[in-house]
């Protein structure tokens, strides 16, 4: 997850998608992965969220019950 923020300091929809794919790789998003995804989403500042990222966040929050 650190690499997603390190390139330009911002998270984009493709980076978040890649993180979700890693979490889903074994077929289950476990509690630790949920915790990490929630923490990453919480770090995104509102002014950085474009529509594709907003859509991806909504999809992930639905999957993890956030």
Secondary structure as GFF3:
##gff-version 3
##sequence-region A 1 66
A	DSSP	alpha_helix	2	6	.	.	.	ID=ss1
A	DSSP	alpha_helix	13	24	.	.	.	ID=ss2
A	DSSP	alpha_helix	31	43	.	.	.	ID=ss3
A	DSSP	three_ten_helix	46	48	.	.	.	ID=ss4
A	DSSP	alpha_helix	51	64	.	.	.	ID=ss5
###
